[in-house]
Amino acid sequence: MVSRIIRITPHANNKDMCSAHGAAAGCASLVADVVLSDAGSEHVAWAVCGRWVKENPDAVAWLEAHPEDATFLAAS
C-alpha cells in the first residue's frame, strides 16, 4: 500500500522542523500539517513548509481537489 494524503490543515502541532526536509534544509516556517495513510501505521502526521506544499505533486493534487481546505495557504 502506498501512502496517500488524508488531510492537510494549518500547522498547529508541536513539531518545529519540516518533516519532509529536516532541520539541515533550513526551511522557512512551517505552514501545514499533513496526515497520511501509510502501510506501516494507520496515520502518519507531518509538519511541512510552504515549499513542500507547493512542490510536492501529491500535495498540489490534494489541495486542488480540496480548495476549501487550501484557503489558509493564501496567507502564507
All heavy atoms as TSV, in Angstrom:
chain	resi	resn	atom	element	x	y	z
A	1	MET	N	N	0.841	-1.181	0.000
A	1	MET	CA	C	0.000	0.000	0.000
A	1	MET	C	C	0.889	1.249	0.000
A	1	MET	O	O	1.827	1.369	0.771
A	1	MET	CB	C	-0.914	-0.002	1.226
A	1	MET	CG	C	-1.771	1.209	1.341
A	1	MET	SD	S	-2.793	1.088	2.828
A	1	MET	CE	C	-4.049	2.209	2.394
A	2	VAL	N	N	0.590	2.173	-0.830
A	2	VAL	CA	C	1.328	3.422	-0.926
A	2	VAL	C	C	0.675	4.460	-0.018
A	2	VAL	O	O	-0.537	4.487	0.134
A	2	VAL	CB	C	1.314	3.916	-2.391
A	2	VAL	CG1	C	1.983	5.252	-2.510
A	2	VAL	CG2	C	1.977	2.892	-3.291
A	3	SER	N	N	1.514	5.311	0.574
A	3	SER	CA	C	0.966	6.398	1.395
A	3	SER	C	C	0.139	7.331	0.534
A	3	SER	O	O	0.451	7.557	-0.631
A	3	SER	CB	C	2.094	7.208	2.041
A	3	SER	OG	O	2.773	6.440	2.975
A	4	ARG	N	N	-0.917	7.870	1.114
A	4	ARG	CA	C	-1.712	8.885	0.422
A	4	ARG	C	C	-2.127	9.927	1.444
A	4	ARG	O	O	-2.241	9.644	2.634
A	4	ARG	CB	C	-2.909	8.279	-0.281
A	4	ARG	CG	C	-3.942	7.686	0.604
A	4	ARG	CD	C	-5.107	7.062	-0.179
A	4	ARG	NE	N	-6.029	6.462	0.735
A	4	ARG	CZ	C	-6.977	7.100	1.408
A	4	ARG	NH1	N	-7.147	8.387	1.238
A	4	ARG	NH2	N	-7.771	6.480	2.232
A	5	ILE	N	N	-2.326	11.127	0.956
A	5	ILE	CA	C	-2.715	12.219	1.842
A	5	ILE	C	C	-4.179	12.079	2.216
A	5	ILE	O	O	-5.036	11.907	1.361
A	5	ILE	CB	C	-2.456	13.580	1.163
A	5	ILE	CG1	C	-0.948	13.761	0.950
A	5	ILE	CG2	C	-3.039	14.721	1.992
A	5	ILE	CD1	C	-0.586	14.991	0.146
A	6	ILE	N	N	-4.447	12.152	3.504
A	6	ILE	CA	C	-5.813	12.121	4.017
A	6	ILE	C	C	-6.298	13.535	4.306
A	6	ILE	O	O	-7.437	13.877	4.054
A	6	ILE	CB	C	-5.902	11.274	5.301
A	6	ILE	CG1	C	-5.595	9.824	4.974
A	6	ILE	CG2	C	-7.259	11.412	5.955
A	6	ILE	CD1	C	-5.561	8.925	6.184
A	7	ARG	N	N	-5.372	14.377	4.841
A	7	ARG	CA	C	-5.790	15.729	5.235
A	7	ARG	C	C	-4.574	16.661	5.258
A	7	ARG	O	O	-3.476	16.251	5.617
A	7	ARG	CB	C	-6.419	15.646	6.625
A	7	ARG	CG	C	-6.958	16.918	7.168
A	7	ARG	CD	C	-7.719	16.749	8.495
A	7	ARG	NE	N	-6.929	16.147	9.566
A	7	ARG	CZ	C	-7.086	14.894	10.018
A	7	ARG	NH1	N	-8.004	14.117	9.512
A	7	ARG	NH2	N	-6.350	14.429	10.994
A	8	ILE	N	N	-4.790	17.908	4.871
A	8	ILE	CA	C	-3.799	18.971	5.030
A	8	ILE	C	C	-4.499	20.118	5.744
A	8	ILE	O	O	-5.537	20.589	5.299
A	8	ILE	CB	C	-3.240	19.449	3.668
A	8	ILE	CG1	C	-2.535	18.306	2.940
A	8	ILE	CG2	C	-2.283	20.628	3.873
A	8	ILE	CD1	C	-2.017	18.675	1.555
A	9	THR	N	N	-3.924	20.528	6.879
A	9	THR	CA	C	-4.519	21.587	7.691
A	9	THR	C	C	-3.442	22.602	8.077
A	9	THR	O	O	-2.248	22.314	7.957
A	9	THR	CB	C	-5.139	21.000	8.984
A	9	THR	OG1	O	-4.115	20.328	9.719
A	9	THR	CG2	C	-6.265	20.030	8.657
A	10	PRO	N	N	-3.850	23.775	8.564
A	10	PRO	CA	C	-2.849	24.743	9.024
A	10	PRO	C	C	-1.974	24.131	10.126
A	10	PRO	O	O	-2.462	23.363	10.955
A	10	PRO	CB	C	-3.686	25.896	9.585
A	10	PRO	CG	C	-5.016	25.763	8.935
A	10	PRO	CD	C	-5.217	24.289	8.708
A	11	HIS	N	N	-0.700	24.458	10.130
A	11	HIS	CA	C	0.225	23.905	11.118
A	11	HIS	C	C	-0.198	24.286	12.531
A	11	HIS	O	O	-0.399	25.460	12.833
A	11	HIS	CB	C	1.641	24.416	10.866
A	11	HIS	CG	C	2.619	23.933	11.878
A	11	HIS	ND1	N	2.894	22.595	12.048
A	11	HIS	CD2	C	3.372	24.591	12.786
A	11	HIS	CE1	C	3.778	22.465	13.019
A	11	HIS	NE2	N	4.085	23.664	13.484
A	12	ALA	N	N	-0.359	23.277	13.378
A	12	ALA	CA	C	-0.792	23.535	14.755
A	12	ALA	C	C	-0.243	22.496	15.727
A	12	ALA	O	O	-0.701	22.420	16.853
A	12	ALA	CB	C	-2.317	23.553	14.826
A	13	ASN	N	N	0.739	21.689	15.288
A	13	ASN	CA	C	1.270	20.714	16.239
A	13	ASN	C	C	2.579	21.227	16.835
A	13	ASN	O	O	2.983	22.355	16.579
A	13	ASN	CB	C	1.406	19.323	15.597
A	13	ASN	CG	C	2.467	19.272	14.522
A	13	ASN	OD1	O	3.524	19.896	14.642
A	13	ASN	ND2	N	2.205	18.529	13.464
A	14	ASN	N	N	3.259	20.417	17.620
A	14	ASN	CA	C	4.446	20.893	18.318
A	14	ASN	C	C	5.752	20.654	17.560
A	14	ASN	O	O	6.820	20.898	18.103
A	14	ASN	CB	C	4.527	20.269	19.714
A	14	ASN	CG	C	4.629	18.761	19.658
A	14	ASN	OD1	O	4.569	18.156	18.600
A	14	ASN	ND2	N	4.784	18.138	20.810
A	15	LYS	N	N	5.684	20.199	16.335
A	15	LYS	CA	C	6.904	19.988	15.553
A	15	LYS	C	C	7.477	21.338	15.135
A	15	LYS	O	O	6.745	22.273	14.834
A	15	LYS	CB	C	6.612	19.123	14.333
A	15	LYS	CG	C	6.225	17.709	14.713
A	15	LYS	CD	C	5.986	16.846	13.505
A	15	LYS	CE	C	5.577	15.448	13.945
A	15	LYS	NZ	N	5.336	14.571	12.817
A	16	ASP	N	N	8.805	21.419	15.121
A	16	ASP	CA	C	9.419	22.697	14.792
A	16	ASP	C	C	10.373	22.631	13.603
A	16	ASP	O	O	11.091	23.588	13.321
A	16	ASP	CB	C	10.133	23.284	16.013
A	16	ASP	CG	C	11.230	22.370	16.538
A	16	ASP	OD1	O	11.452	21.284	15.958
A	16	ASP	OD2	O	11.866	22.738	17.529
A	17	MET	N	N	10.403	21.488	12.889
A	17	MET	CA	C	11.170	21.421	11.652
A	17	MET	C	C	10.368	20.658	10.607
A	17	MET	O	O	9.510	19.850	10.937
A	17	MET	CB	C	12.531	20.778	11.881
A	17	MET	CG	C	12.499	19.302	12.109
A	17	MET	SD	S	14.171	18.665	12.236
A	17	MET	CE	C	13.914	17.381	13.422
A	18	CYS	N	N	10.651	20.957	9.356
A	18	CYS	CA	C	9.913	20.349	8.256
A	18	CYS	C	C	10.156	18.842	8.229
A	18	CYS	O	O	11.299	18.393	8.152
A	18	CYS	CB	C	10.340	20.987	6.939
A	18	CYS	SG	S	9.446	20.349	5.509
A	19	SER	N	N	9.107	18.067	8.293
A	19	SER	CA	C	9.222	16.613	8.262
A	19	SER	C	C	9.783	16.126	6.937
A	19	SER	O	O	10.444	15.096	6.877
A	19	SER	CB	C	7.853	15.964	8.490
A	19	SER	OG	O	7.352	16.283	9.756
A	20	ALA	N	N	9.540	16.852	5.867
A	20	ALA	CA	C	9.995	16.441	4.541
A	20	ALA	C	C	11.447	16.821	4.276
A	20	ALA	O	O	12.159	16.108	3.587
A	20	ALA	CB	C	9.100	17.056	3.470
A	21	HIS	N	N	11.884	17.942	4.822
A	21	HIS	CA	C	13.224	18.438	4.509
A	21	HIS	C	C	14.208	18.325	5.664
A	21	HIS	O	O	15.404	18.366	5.451
A	21	HIS	CB	C	13.143	19.908	4.063
A	21	HIS	CG	C	12.375	20.088	2.807
A	21	HIS	ND1	N	11.232	20.861	2.741
A	21	HIS	CD2	C	12.558	19.591	1.562
A	21	HIS	CE1	C	10.760	20.830	1.509
A	21	HIS	NE2	N	11.530	20.067	0.779
A	22	GLY	N	N	13.737	18.222	6.895
A	22	GLY	CA	C	14.617	18.125	8.047
A	22	GLY	C	C	15.225	19.455	8.448
A	22	GLY	O	O	15.093	20.463	7.761
A	23	ALA	N	N	15.918	19.457	9.552
A	23	ALA	CA	C	16.478	20.682	10.106
A	23	ALA	C	C	17.593	21.247	9.242
A	23	ALA	O	O	17.759	22.452	9.126
A	23	ALA	CB	C	16.989	20.431	11.515
A	24	ALA	N	N	18.393	20.390	8.618
A	24	ALA	CA	C	19.542	20.845	7.848
A	24	ALA	C	C	19.146	21.687	6.639
A	24	ALA	O	O	19.931	22.486	6.148
A	24	ALA	CB	C	20.368	19.647	7.386
A	25	ALA	N	N	17.916	21.534	6.165
A	25	ALA	CA	C	17.474	22.273	4.978
A	25	ALA	C	C	17.207	23.735	5.282
A	25	ALA	O	O	17.162	24.556	4.377
A	25	ALA	CB	C	16.219	21.630	4.389
A	26	GLY	N	N	17.045	24.071	6.559
A	26	GLY	CA	C	16.771	25.457	6.927
A	26	GLY	C	C	15.487	25.986	6.310
A	26	GLY	O	O	15.422	27.117	5.852
A	27	CYS	N	N	14.457	25.183	6.304
A	27	CYS	CA	C	13.182	25.563	5.697
A	27	CYS	C	C	12.596	26.805	6.365
A	27	CYS	O	O	12.845	27.083	7.529
A	27	CYS	CB	C	12.171	24.430	5.820
A	27	CYS	SG	S	12.608	23.000	4.841
A	28	ALA	N	N	11.817	27.504	5.587
A	28	ALA	CA	C	11.046	28.618	6.127
A	28	ALA	C	C	10.063	28.061	7.153
A	28	ALA	O	O	9.973	26.854	7.350
A	28	ALA	CB	C	10.312	29.334	4.999
A	29	SER	N	N	9.313	28.918	7.760
A	29	SER	CA	C	8.395	28.467	8.808
A	29	SER	C	C	7.425	27.407	8.283
A	29	SER	O	O	7.101	27.355	7.107
A	29	SER	CB	C	7.625	29.655	9.375
A	29	SER	OG	O	6.884	30.275	8.347
A	30	LEU	N	N	6.972	26.586	9.202
A	30	LEU	CA	C	6.027	25.525	8.868
A	30	LEU	C	C	4.657	26.130	8.621
A	30	LEU	O	O	4.246	27.045	9.328
A	30	LEU	CB	C	5.974	24.514	10.007
A	30	LEU	CG	C	7.330	23.873	10.350
A	30	LEU	CD1	C	7.174	22.965	11.558
A	30	LEU	CD2	C	7.888	23.118	9.174
A	31	VAL	N	N	3.969	25.622	7.610
A	31	VAL	CA	C	2.652	26.167	7.280
A	31	VAL	C	C	1.529	25.153	7.373
A	31	VAL	O	O	0.376	25.530	7.479
A	31	VAL	CB	C	2.638	26.802	5.859
A	31	VAL	CG1	C	3.608	27.958	5.768
A	31	VAL	CG2	C	2.902	25.770	4.781
A	32	ALA	N	N	1.855	23.853	7.312
A	32	ALA	CA	C	0.777	22.866	7.249
A	32	ALA	C	C	1.145	21.592	7.988
A	32	ALA	O	O	2.317	21.240	8.120
A	32	ALA	CB	C	0.455	22.530	5.795
A	33	ASP	N	N	0.110	20.911	8.444
A	33	ASP	CA	C	0.231	19.570	8.987
A	33	ASP	C	C	-0.446	18.644	7.986
A	33	ASP	O	O	-1.558	18.922	7.527
A	33	ASP	CB	C	-0.450	19.459	10.348
A	33	ASP	CG	C	0.233	20.318	11.404
A	33	ASP	OD1	O	1.449	20.543	11.290
A	33	ASP	OD2	O	-0.457	20.754	12.346
A	34	VAL	N	N	0.241	17.573	7.641
A	34	VAL	CA	C	-0.254	16.628	6.642
A	34	VAL	C	C	-0.445	15.285	7.326
A	34	VAL	O	O	0.457	14.796	8.004
A	34	VAL	CB	C	0.753	16.492	5.476
A	34	VAL	CG1	C	0.272	15.484	4.452
A	34	VAL	CG2	C	1.009	17.845	4.826
A	35	VAL	N	N	-1.609	14.696	7.141
A	35	VAL	CA	C	-1.881	13.368	7.677
A	35	VAL	C	C	-1.915	12.407	6.505
A	35	VAL	O	O	-2.649	12.622	5.535
A	35	VAL	CB	C	-3.208	13.333	8.466
A	35	VAL	CG1	C	-3.492	11.917	8.952
A	35	VAL	CG2	C	-3.157	14.302	9.637
A	36	LEU	N	N	-1.089	11.359	6.617
A	36	LEU	CA	C	-1.000	10.347	5.567
A	36	LEU	C	C	-1.570	9.033	6.053
A	36	LEU	O	O	-1.488	8.707	7.230
A	36	LEU	CB	C	0.467	10.111	5.193
A	36	LEU	CG	C	1.273	11.292	4.720
A	36	LEU	CD1	C	2.739	10.897	4.604
A	36	LEU	CD2	C	0.755	11.792	3.386
A	37	SER	N	N	-2.098	8.258	5.119
A	37	SER	CA	C	-2.410	6.874	5.418
A	37	SER	C	C	-1.141	6.134	5.002
A	37	SER	O	O	-0.497	6.505	4.026
A	37	SER	CB	C	-3.617	6.419	4.622
A	37	SER	OG	O	-3.289	5.502	3.648
A	38	ASP	N	N	-0.721	5.150	5.726
A	38	ASP	CA	C	0.550	4.511	5.438
A	38	ASP	C	C	0.455	3.016	5.697
A	38	ASP	O	O	-0.254	2.586	6.593
A	38	ASP	CB	C	1.625	5.144	6.333
A	38	ASP	CG	C	3.010	4.719	5.938
A	38	ASP	OD1	O	3.609	5.391	5.088
A	38	ASP	OD2	O	3.481	3.701	6.468
A	39	ALA	N	N	1.192	2.256	4.928
A	39	ALA	CA	C	1.175	0.806	5.074
A	39	ALA	C	C	1.678	0.371	6.450
A	39	ALA	O	O	1.255	-0.644	6.974
A	39	ALA	CB	C	2.023	0.160	3.983
A	40	GLY	N	N	2.585	1.167	7.051
A	40	GLY	CA	C	3.173	0.784	8.320
A	40	GLY	C	C	2.377	1.221	9.538
A	40	GLY	O	O	2.600	0.719	10.623
A	41	SER	N	N	1.485	2.162	9.371
A	41	SER	CA	C	0.686	2.634	10.501
A	41	SER	C	C	-0.601	3.260	9.986
A	41	SER	O	O	-0.713	3.569	8.812
A	41	SER	CB	C	1.467	3.654	11.323
A	41	SER	OG	O	1.755	4.782	10.544
A	42	GLU	N	N	-1.543	3.444	10.879
A	42	GLU	CA	C	-2.842	3.976	10.465
A	42	GLU	C	C	-2.732	5.412	9.963
A	42	GLU	O	O	-3.306	5.773	8.951
A	42	GLU	CB	C	-3.822	3.899	11.630
A	42	GLU	CG	C	-5.225	4.295	11.237
A	42	GLU	CD	C	-6.194	4.091	12.378
A	42	GLU	OE1	O	-6.063	3.110	13.124
A	42	GLU	OE2	O	-7.100	4.932	12.524
A	43	HIS	N	N	-2.006	6.257	10.668
A	43	HIS	CA	C	-1.816	7.653	10.261
A	43	HIS	C	C	-0.381	8.066	10.531
A	43	HIS	O	O	0.219	7.645	11.513
A	43	HIS	CB	C	-2.739	8.607	11.025
A	43	HIS	CG	C	-4.169	8.433	10.701
A	43	HIS	ND1	N	-4.728	8.841	9.516
A	43	HIS	CD2	C	-5.171	7.874	11.404
A	43	HIS	CE1	C	-6.009	8.545	9.508
A	43	HIS	NE2	N	-6.309	7.951	10.650
A	44	VAL	N	N	0.133	8.887	9.676
A	44	VAL	CA	C	1.446	9.467	9.884
A	44	VAL	C	C	1.273	10.976	9.744
A	44	VAL	O	O	0.784	11.457	8.727
A	44	VAL	CB	C	2.464	8.960	8.849
A	44	VAL	CG1	C	3.799	9.645	9.012
A	44	VAL	CG2	C	2.635	7.449	8.970
A	45	ALA	N	N	1.650	11.706	10.769
A	45	ALA	CA	C	1.483	13.164	10.742
A	45	ALA	C	C	2.818	13.827	10.429
A	45	ALA	O	O	3.832	13.492	11.027
A	45	ALA	CB	C	0.963	13.649	12.086
A	46	TRP	N	N	2.794	14.760	9.491
A	46	TRP	CA	C	3.971	15.527	9.113
A	46	TRP	C	C	3.688	16.996	9.344
A	46	TRP	O	O	2.564	17.457	9.179
A	46	TRP	CB	C	4.259	15.354	7.629
A	46	TRP	CG	C	4.882	14.064	7.229
A	46	TRP	CD1	C	4.768	12.854	7.842
A	46	TRP	CD2	C	5.705	13.860	6.093
A	46	TRP	NE1	N	5.464	11.916	7.145
A	46	TRP	CE2	C	6.052	12.503	6.064
A	46	TRP	CE3	C	6.173	14.694	5.098
A	46	TRP	CZ2	C	6.864	11.967	5.075
A	46	TRP	CZ3	C	6.972	14.148	4.108
A	46	TRP	CH2	C	7.310	12.799	4.106
A	47	ALA	N	N	4.708	17.751	9.661
A	47	ALA	CA	C	4.649	19.206	9.668
A	47	ALA	C	C	5.507	19.642	8.486
A	47	ALA	O	O	6.644	19.181	8.350
A	47	ALA	CB	C	5.204	19.759	10.968
A	48	VAL	N	N	4.977	20.472	7.610
A	48	VAL	CA	C	5.709	20.799	6.381
A	48	VAL	C	C	5.777	22.300	6.126
A	48	VAL	O	O	4.937	23.069	6.571
A	48	VAL	CB	C	5.097	20.092	5.149
A	48	VAL	CG1	C	5.196	18.576	5.280
A	48	VAL	CG2	C	3.653	20.494	4.939
A	49	CYS	N	N	6.793	22.674	5.373
A	49	CYS	CA	C	6.995	24.075	4.996
A	49	CYS	C	C	6.199	24.392	3.727
A	49	CYS	O	O	5.705	23.491	3.040
A	49	CYS	CB	C	8.480	24.354	4.775
A	49	CYS	SG	S	9.190	23.487	3.359
A	50	GLY	N	N	6.108	25.662	3.426
A	50	GLY	CA	C	5.392	26.103	2.238
A	50	GLY	C	C	5.981	25.560	0.950
A	50	GLY	O	O	5.265	25.261	0.006
A	51	ARG	N	N	7.309	25.419	0.916
A	51	ARG	CA	C	7.951	24.880	-0.290
A	51	ARG	C	C	7.444	23.467	-0.595
A	51	ARG	O	O	7.118	23.143	-1.725
A	51	ARG	CB	C	9.478	24.868	-0.103
A	51	ARG	CG	C	10.220	24.461	-1.351
A	51	ARG	CD	C	11.720	24.561	-1.125
A	51	ARG	NE	N	12.232	23.210	-1.066
A	51	ARG	CZ	C	13.311	22.836	-0.419
A	51	ARG	NH1	N	13.998	23.695	0.286
A	51	ARG	NH2	N	13.705	21.587	-0.449
A	52	TRP	N	N	7.337	22.631	0.433
A	52	TRP	CA	C	6.871	21.262	0.220
A	52	TRP	C	C	5.439	21.251	-0.298
A	52	TRP	O	O	5.109	20.514	-1.221
A	52	TRP	CB	C	6.975	20.452	1.519
A	52	TRP	CG	C	6.608	19.012	1.324
A	52	TRP	CD1	C	7.435	17.995	0.976
A	52	TRP	CD2	C	5.305	18.420	1.448
A	52	TRP	NE1	N	6.739	16.816	0.869
A	52	TRP	CE2	C	5.431	17.058	1.159
A	52	TRP	CE3	C	4.045	18.926	1.776
A	52	TRP	CZ2	C	4.349	16.184	1.197
A	52	TRP	CZ3	C	2.973	18.053	1.810
A	52	TRP	CH2	C	3.129	16.700	1.516
A	53	VAL	N	N	4.592	22.078	0.295
A	53	VAL	CA	C	3.188	22.128	-0.114
A	53	VAL	C	C	3.062	22.539	-1.581
A	53	VAL	O	O	2.235	22.002	-2.312
A	53	VAL	CB	C	2.388	23.093	0.794
A	53	VAL	CG1	C	0.991	23.320	0.271
A	53	VAL	CG2	C	2.330	22.560	2.209
A	54	LYS	N	N	3.907	23.461	-2.011
A	54	LYS	CA	C	3.829	23.960	-3.389
A	54	LYS	C	C	4.509	23.053	-4.404
A	54	LYS	O	O	4.151	23.049	-5.578
A	54	LYS	CB	C	4.439	25.354	-3.462
A	54	LYS	CG	C	3.634	26.384	-2.712
A	54	LYS	CD	C	4.323	27.719	-2.675
A	54	LYS	CE	C	3.510	28.687	-1.819
A	54	LYS	NZ	N	4.248	29.888	-1.484
A	55	GLU	N	N	5.510	22.260	-3.967
A	55	GLU	CA	C	6.299	21.459	-4.901
A	55	GLU	C	C	5.951	19.977	-4.910
A	55	GLU	O	O	6.275	19.274	-5.866
A	55	GLU	CB	C	7.791	21.602	-4.589
A	55	GLU	CG	C	8.313	23.007	-4.816
A	55	GLU	CD	C	9.781	23.168	-4.437
A	55	GLU	OE1	O	10.387	22.199	-3.929
A	55	GLU	OE2	O	10.306	24.270	-4.653
A	56	ASN	N	N	5.321	19.468	-3.869
A	56	ASN	CA	C	5.002	18.047	-3.818
A	56	ASN	C	C	3.785	17.770	-4.686
A	56	ASN	O	O	2.702	18.321	-4.433
A	56	ASN	CB	C	4.738	17.616	-2.371
A	56	ASN	CG	C	4.420	16.145	-2.284
A	56	ASN	OD1	O	3.308	15.726	-2.587
A	56	ASN	ND2	N	5.388	15.364	-1.867
A	57	PRO	N	N	3.919	16.932	-5.716
A	57	PRO	CA	C	2.793	16.686	-6.633
A	57	PRO	C	C	1.540	16.156	-5.946
A	57	PRO	O	O	0.428	16.523	-6.318
A	57	PRO	CB	C	3.339	15.664	-7.634
A	57	PRO	CG	C	4.822	15.700	-7.483
A	57	PRO	CD	C	5.116	16.194	-6.096
A	58	ASP	N	N	1.708	15.292	-4.940
A	58	ASP	CA	C	0.541	14.749	-4.238
A	58	ASP	C	C	-0.163	15.835	-3.432
A	58	ASP	O	O	-1.394	15.882	-3.377
A	58	ASP	CB	C	0.945	13.604	-3.318
A	58	ASP	CG	C	1.412	12.378	-4.091
A	58	ASP	OD1	O	0.956	12.174	-5.236
A	58	ASP	OD2	O	2.242	11.627	-3.545
A	59	ALA	N	N	0.615	16.729	-2.819
A	59	ALA	CA	C	0.023	17.828	-2.056
A	59	ALA	C	C	-0.706	18.792	-2.989
A	59	ALA	O	O	-1.823	19.227	-2.689
A	59	ALA	CB	C	1.090	18.571	-1.263
A	60	VAL	N	N	-0.083	19.116	-4.109
A	60	VAL	CA	C	-0.711	20.013	-5.078
A	60	VAL	C	C	-2.041	19.420	-5.549
A	60	VAL	O	O	-3.069	20.109	-5.580
A	60	VAL	CB	C	0.231	20.289	-6.270
A	60	VAL	CG1	C	-0.491	21.013	-7.386
A	60	VAL	CG2	C	1.447	21.085	-5.807
A	61	ALA	N	N	-2.037	18.143	-5.892
A	61	ALA	CA	C	-3.266	17.487	-6.370
A	61	ALA	C	C	-4.328	17.458	-5.273
A	61	ALA	O	O	-5.511	17.707	-5.539
A	61	ALA	CB	C	-2.955	16.071	-6.840
A	62	TRP	N	N	-3.934	17.153	-4.033
A	62	TRP	CA	C	-4.896	17.101	-2.932
A	62	TRP	C	C	-5.522	18.468	-2.710
A	62	TRP	O	O	-6.742	18.587	-2.552
A	62	TRP	CB	C	-4.218	16.603	-1.657
A	62	TRP	CG	C	-5.207	16.242	-0.590
A	62	TRP	CD1	C	-5.751	15.017	-0.370
A	62	TRP	CD2	C	-5.798	17.123	0.381
A	62	TRP	NE1	N	-6.638	15.086	0.679
A	62	TRP	CE2	C	-6.684	16.358	1.158
A	62	TRP	CE3	C	-5.662	18.473	0.667
A	62	TRP	CZ2	C	-7.423	16.904	2.204
A	62	TRP	CZ3	C	-6.404	19.014	1.705
A	62	TRP	CH2	C	-7.260	18.232	2.462
A	63	LEU	N	N	-4.689	19.510	-2.693
A	63	LEU	CA	C	-5.205	20.860	-2.460
A	63	LEU	C	C	-6.095	21.338	-3.605
A	63	LEU	O	O	-7.084	22.032	-3.375
A	63	LEU	CB	C	-4.058	21.833	-2.215
A	63	LEU	CG	C	-3.339	21.603	-0.873
A	63	LEU	CD1	C	-2.020	22.347	-0.840
A	63	LEU	CD2	C	-4.224	21.984	0.295
A	64	GLU	N	N	-5.778	20.945	-4.823
A	64	GLU	CA	C	-6.654	21.290	-5.953
A	64	GLU	C	C	-8.001	20.594	-5.824
A	64	GLU	O	O	-9.033	21.149	-6.189
A	64	GLU	CB	C	-5.986	20.925	-7.273
A	64	GLU	CG	C	-4.857	21.870	-7.642
A	64	GLU	CD	C	-4.094	21.449	-8.882
A	64	GLU	OE1	O	-4.333	20.332	-9.419
A	64	GLU	OE2	O	-3.225	22.228	-9.318
A	65	ALA	N	N	-8.008	19.385	-5.289
A	65	ALA	CA	C	-9.253	18.638	-5.103
A	65	ALA	C	C	-10.031	19.098	-3.871
A	65	ALA	O	O	-11.209	18.785	-3.733
A	65	ALA	CB	C	-8.949	17.145	-4.986
A	66	HIS	N	N	-9.383	19.832	-2.980
A	66	HIS	CA	C	-9.994	20.313	-1.734
A	66	HIS	C	C	-9.738	21.808	-1.570
A	66	HIS	O	O	-9.109	22.226	-0.587
A	66	HIS	CB	C	-9.434	19.561	-0.531
A	66	HIS	CG	C	-9.635	18.080	-0.593
A	66	HIS	ND1	N	-8.741	17.237	-1.219
A	66	HIS	CD2	C	-10.630	17.297	-0.132
A	66	HIS	CE1	C	-9.180	16.002	-1.132
A	66	HIS	NE2	N	-10.332	16.005	-0.479
A	67	PRO	N	N	-10.211	22.631	-2.479
A	67	PRO	CA	C	-9.887	24.065	-2.424
A	67	PRO	C	C	-10.353	24.760	-1.150
A	67	PRO	O	O	-9.697	25.694	-0.689
A	67	PRO	CB	C	-10.577	24.638	-3.657
A	67	PRO	CG	C	-11.627	23.639	-4.013
A	67	PRO	CD	C	-11.100	22.307	-3.570
A	68	GLU	N	N	-11.416	24.270	-0.543
A	68	GLU	CA	C	-11.890	24.882	0.696
A	68	GLU	C	C	-10.891	24.677	1.834
A	68	GLU	O	O	-10.817	25.472	2.760
A	68	GLU	CB	C	-13.276	24.341	1.083
A	68	GLU	CG	C	-13.301	22.869	1.465
A	68	GLU	CD	C	-13.210	21.868	0.300
A	68	GLU	OE1	O	-13.191	22.263	-0.870
A	68	GLU	OE2	O	-13.145	20.657	0.585
A	69	ASP	N	N	-10.101	23.604	1.746
A	69	ASP	CA	C	-9.097	23.330	2.761
A	69	ASP	C	C	-7.777	24.040	2.475
A	69	ASP	O	O	-6.900	24.068	3.321
A	69	ASP	CB	C	-8.828	21.819	2.866
A	69	ASP	CG	C	-10.028	21.065	3.399
A	69	ASP	OD1	O	-10.706	21.601	4.292
A	69	ASP	OD2	O	-10.286	19.958	2.931
A	70	ALA	N	N	-7.636	24.605	1.300
A	70	ALA	CA	C	-6.394	25.259	0.897
A	70	ALA	C	C	-6.389	26.754	1.166
A	70	ALA	O	O	-5.367	27.405	0.993
A	70	ALA	CB	C	-6.146	25.009	-0.590
A	71	THR	N	N	-7.490	27.312	1.620
A	71	THR	CA	C	-7.579	28.773	1.777
A	71	THR	C	C	-6.569	29.319	2.768
A	71	THR	O	O	-6.093	30.442	2.590
A	71	THR	CB	C	-8.991	29.200	2.199
A	71	THR	OG1	O	-9.333	28.527	3.409
A	71	THR	CG2	C	-10.018	28.872	1.125
A	72	PHE	N	N	-6.183	28.544	3.777
A	72	PHE	CA	C	-5.212	29.035	4.758
A	72	PHE	C	C	-3.843	29.275	4.135
A	72	PHE	O	O	-3.057	30.063	4.651
A	72	PHE	CB	C	-5.088	28.075	5.939
A	72	PHE	CG	C	-4.333	26.794	5.616
A	72	PHE	CD1	C	-2.972	26.710	5.823
A	72	PHE	CD2	C	-5.007	25.689	5.131
A	72	PHE	CE1	C	-2.288	25.551	5.529
A	72	PHE	CE2	C	-4.332	24.519	4.856
A	72	PHE	CZ	C	-2.967	24.450	5.047
A	73	LEU	N	N	-3.547	28.658	3.018
A	73	LEU	CA	C	-2.242	28.832	2.383
A	73	LEU	C	C	-2.085	30.200	1.720
A	73	LEU	O	O	-0.968	30.648	1.494
A	73	LEU	CB	C	-1.989	27.729	1.358
A	73	LEU	CG	C	-1.793	26.333	1.976
A	73	LEU	CD1	C	-1.752	25.287	0.891
A	73	LEU	CD2	C	-0.550	26.305	2.827
A	74	ALA	N	N	-3.174	30.840	1.401
A	74	ALA	CA	C	-3.101	32.157	0.754
A	74	ALA	C	C	-2.404	33.159	1.661
A	74	ALA	O	O	-1.748	34.082	1.172
A	74	ALA	CB	C	-4.503	32.630	0.399
A	75	ALA	N	N	-2.507	32.977	2.959
A	75	ALA	CA	C	-1.895	33.905	3.898
A	75	ALA	C	C	-0.423	33.599	4.148
A	75	ALA	O	O	0.295	34.380	4.733
A	75	ALA	CB	C	-2.636	33.868	5.225
A	76	SER	N	N	0.036	32.430	3.695
A	76	SER	CA	C	1.433	32.069	3.959
A	76	SER	C	C	2.341	32.317	2.788
A	76	SER	O	O	1.971	32.657	1.729
A	76	SER	CB	C	1.513	30.597	4.367
A	76	SER	OG	O	1.023	29.773	3.360
